[in-house]
């Protein structure tokens, strides 16, 4: 019944920092969803299917939604609108309706 999938990808050269930031993003998204009762399911954080590319460790958080508005409300509340950012040595990107999960 889900109509929309978003992948939040977290990557960086420091594996521990990437794991920490992925956990922080997932916790923040979960807190927002619980507080606003959005129709979303959050999965993760989990290592990306290819965990390391060019010495960059990768994690991802997946979000399933029934309504497009809910996912964008979540991304706005989590300050992930615009789809990308850098937090210290860790990069975060957002892919709406990803073509592949690698």
C-alpha positions in Angstrom: 0.0 0.0 0.0 3.0 2.3 0.2 3.3 4.7 -2.7 6.5 6.5 -2.0 10.0 5.5 -0.8 12.8 7.8 0.2 16.3 6.9 1.0 18.4 9.0 3.3 22.1 8.1 2.6 24.8 8.8 5.1 28.5 8.4 4.1 31.9 9.4 5.3 35.5 8.2 5.8 35.1 7.6 9.5 32.9 4.5 10.0 32.0 5.4 13.7 31.0 8.9 12.7 28.8 7.6 9.9 27.1 5.1 12.1 26.5 7.8 14.8 25.0 10.2 12.3 22.8 7.5 10.8 21.5 6.7 14.2 20.9 10.4 15.0 19.0 10.9 11.7 16.9 7.8 12.3 16.1 8.9 15.9 15.2 12.4 14.8 12.9 11.1 12.1 11.3 8.7 14.5 10.7 11.5 17.0 9.1 13.7 14.4 6.8 10.9 13.1 5.6 10.1 16.6 5.0 13.7 17.5 3.1 14.5 14.3 1.4 11.2 13.7 2.5 11.1 10.1 1.6 8.0 8.0 5.2 6.9 7.6 7.3 3.9 8.4 11.0 4.4 9.1 13.4 1.5 8.4 17.0 1.6 9.6 19.6 2.7 10.0 21.2 -0.1 8.2 24.5 -0.5 6.2 24.0 0.2 2.5 24.0 -2.9 0.3 27.5 -1.9 -0.8 28.9 -0.8 2.6 32.0 0.9 1.3 32.9 2.7 -1.9 36.1 4.5 -2.5 37.0 4.4 1.2 33.6 6.0 2.2 31.5 4.0 4.6 27.7 4.1 3.9 24.5 3.7 5.9 21.0 4.4 4.9 17.6 5.1 6.5 14.5 4.2 4.4 11.2 5.9 4.7 8.0 4.5 3.3 4.9 6.8 2.9 1.4 6.7 1.6 1.3 10.4 0.9 4.0 12.5 -0.7 3.1 15.4 1.6 4.0 13.4 4.7 7.5 12.6 3.5 8.2 16.2 2.6 6.8 17.4 6.0 9.2 14.9 7.7 12.2 16.1 5.6 11.4 19.7 6.3 11.0 19.1 10.1 14.3 17.1 10.1 16.0 19.9 8.1 16.7 17.6 5.2 14.9 19.7 2.6 17.1 20.3 -0.4 18.2 16.7 -0.2 21.9 17.1 0.8 24.2 18.4 3.5 27.5 17.9 5.1 27.9 17.5 8.8 31.6 17.5 9.7 33.2 14.6 7.8 29.8 13.0 7.1 27.7 13.7 4.0 23.9 13.2 4.0 21.8 12.9 0.8 18.1 12.3 0.2 16.8 10.3 -2.8 13.0 10.4 -3.3 11.8 7.3 -5.2 15.3 5.8 -5.7 15.9 3.9 -8.9 18.2 1.5 -7.2 19.2 0.8 -3.6 22.9 0.3 -4.1 
